[in-house]
């Protein structure tokens, strides 16, 4: 599971790193992004576009929008089978921008918050799916989910799942809406190389989604 993450990079750094040509919405640094909040997402038509979607997927056919509270993650192993995910897998794939994420490591009776990031400390992209839902009153809501997979050996010491971080060379294929055969994109959903990742303990501040300051990502030991 991936239930919290950070996006501390500036908008300009994100635009440069991901070759964005169009930006919609006010995208500011955030240190403790929680489900239900807006996240920075890349979609692509002719070019890459950066915007904001609500985290927690509401399928277009759903009658109850609260389903999104339970749809913050999607397991890579069953994407093609689940009704909520199989259509977005074919036509509505996205990249969700982050530069670190949190997992809680069990130690006896304690749960220790750990901050996990890439050793190069650059922003990266989770593989995601998105969908649009329209309320009975006609209000349109666009939402997304983060895809998870089995952990690499490094993450396995912390948690039994990890978000799929896509290497840059896979961005174009993942975002290509003309590719509707899931067998072409499912092989991309692999654990990220463990040698490129790092982690350390952070404070209990991150336990509350109300906490959103640089102190959330500070090492405590």
LINURQUI-V955351 format. One line per field, one symbol per residue. phi: phi as a letter, one per 30 degrees, with the letter a starting at -180 (. if undefined). psi: psi as a letter, one per 30 degrees, with the letter a starting at -180 (. if undefined). burial: b if it has 24 or more other ideal C-beta (glycine too) atoms within 12 Angstrom, else e. A space follows every 10 residues. Layout:
BEGIN
phi->???
psi->???
burial->???
END
This chain:
BEGIN
phi->.bcaabbddd edddeddchd cbbbjdcceb cadcejddbd bccbcdbdbc acbddkdcee ddcbddeddc cdbbdedbed cdedcddedd bbcbccdaba bcbcddbicc ccdcccaded hcdbbddbbb acbcdedjdc bcbbbcdcbd dddddddcac bbddcddedc edddddddcc ddddcedddc ddeddccbaa dbddeddcdd dabeddcddc a
psi->kjfkllifkl eeeeeeeghk fkkkljjlkk fiklkflklk kklkcelkkk aklkjjkjkf fkfjffffff hflkkefgef fkeffeeeee fiklkkklgl lkljkkjbgl jjkkkklkef gllakkklll lkkklffgkk kklllkklak lleefffelg llkjjkleff eeeefjffjf jffffeffil kkkefgllll kllfeffkff kilffegkkf .
burial->bbbbbbbbbe beebeebbeb eebeeebebb bbbbbbbbbb bbbbeeebbb bbbbbbbbbb ebeebeebee bbbbbbeebb eeebbeebbe bbbbbbbbbb bbbbbeeeee ebbbbbbbee eebbbbbbbb bbbeeeeeee bbbbbbbbbe bbebbeebbe bbbbbbeeeb bebbbeeeee ebeebbebbb bbeeeebebe bbbebbeeee bbeeebbeee e
END
